[in-house]
Amino acid sequence: MSSFEITGGKQLKGDIKPQGAKNEALQVLCSVLLTDEEVSIRKVPDIQDVNKLIDILKGLGVKIKKTGFEAYSFKADDVNLEYLKTGEFKEKGASLRGSIMILGPLLARFGKAYLPHPGGDKIGRRRLDTHFYGLQKLGAKFDFDPKEKFYKVDASGLKGTYMLLDEASVTGTANIVMAATMAKGRTTIFNAACEPYVLQLCKLLTKMGARIYGIGSNLLTIDGVGKLKGATHEMMADMIEVGSFIGMAAMTQSEITIKDVNPASLGLIPEVFRRLGITIEEKENDLFIPEQETYEVETFMDGSIMTVADAPWPGFTPDLISIVLVVATQAKGSVLIHQKMFESRLFFVDKLIDMGAQIILCDPHRATVIGLDRKFPLRGIEMVSPDIRAGVALLIAALSAEGKSTIYNIDQIDRGYQHIDERLRKIGAEIVRK
């Protein structure tokens, strides 16, 4: 089992650039299946989940060329759907939750698809209902083999329709939009997810010739077209990495500039960290985090404890709840963390408690963090990364802790963070991969 060995308590300094957005990549890479023409994509992150998806596209017969640093071209002019029935695909697809994103494009273009039950983080129940509901509304028919955990989907005649989603699922919305681009007639999606990832996907699809209206809102209208063409696209900076680096700077009392982030695309992320007392300065397209000896949590006007809760966009992203929780451990003041979406995502706090943090896990969704105001630094321990976001939260805790920490199962971190140890060493972190 691979591990990181971290010697904490070191101040960091310098510039760090976030990778292309992981959650966007899993959508836009699947969109290349919608056309037989070349699609060029820049800022593709070199991370496990994305590389697994690229391998699946290769297996399907997509011609893939690496055209430069973090840049690829894709041409799906000879797609082999029989690959979807192979044991190799079943194994790869089952290990990657993002594999479900091939459904919409394949159904739109070829009228059929096959899929194993997708994998991903073990952070609680993660519904696929929105994907299935939307695709079924368009006319797809699902046949599930419970023994093999394998879906066979027929969509020989997708037709546009109106649908009201019961959950503003990001990946569900993306899958439905991609399927609707080539369905006959008009599709209207109300309560669509409006995260920047969906906005980016819609921008690419529009370049490819799709007719999508209401981009950036929760009401999308798509008029189906007969064929889509090639296009060029650049991914946005990963806003989860941006938030992680803000938290890392605060915890390690470091002066860090986060480069090329497009602050306007970050929504509430900077504001939530400011509520924890962290100073964040916008400098053109960068964020500057100055060295801070302490940071104090705001309280509400009536004096009640600060609450940080996740919500669909434009609310605070659930992917940064773990980071906020760790940052709060060394703040002055207390914070109630409310993780609404996933009932197992807070179960990594036992490791933080072992490091000396004062945290009360109220229930699977809520934890109260009593800030130590740096009077009692965290101490290094051995721990295991349970998922991508908790893994990076533990990494940040280890960077700030006194002594040496070891984090095992770092494949989870590598799934979502590109060469994180190399980039952190360049700004002064003492971290070794073993």
Buried (B, 14 or more C-beta within 10 A) or exposed (E): EEBBBBBBBBBBBEEBBBBBBBBBBBBBBBBBBBBBBBBBBBBBBBBBBBBBBBBBBEBBBBEBEEEEEBBBBBBBEEBEBEBBEEEEBBEBBBBBBBBBBBBBBBBBBEBBBBBBBBBBBEBBEBEBEBBBBBBBBBBBEBEBEEEEEBBBBBBEEBBBBEBEBEBBBBBBBBBBBBBBBBBBEBBBBBBBBBBBBBBBBBBBBBBBBBBBBBBEEBEBBBBBBEEBBBBEBBBBBBBBBBBBBBBBBBBBBBBBBBBBBEBEBBBBBBEBBBBBBBBBEEEEEBBBBBBBEBBBBEEEEEEEEBEBBBBBBEEBBBBBBBBBBBBBBBBBBBBBBBBBBBBBBBBBBEBBEEBBBBBEBEEBBBBBBBBBBBEEBBBBBEBBBBBBBBBBBBBBBBBBBBBBBBBBBBEBBBBBBBBBBEBBBEBBBBBEBE
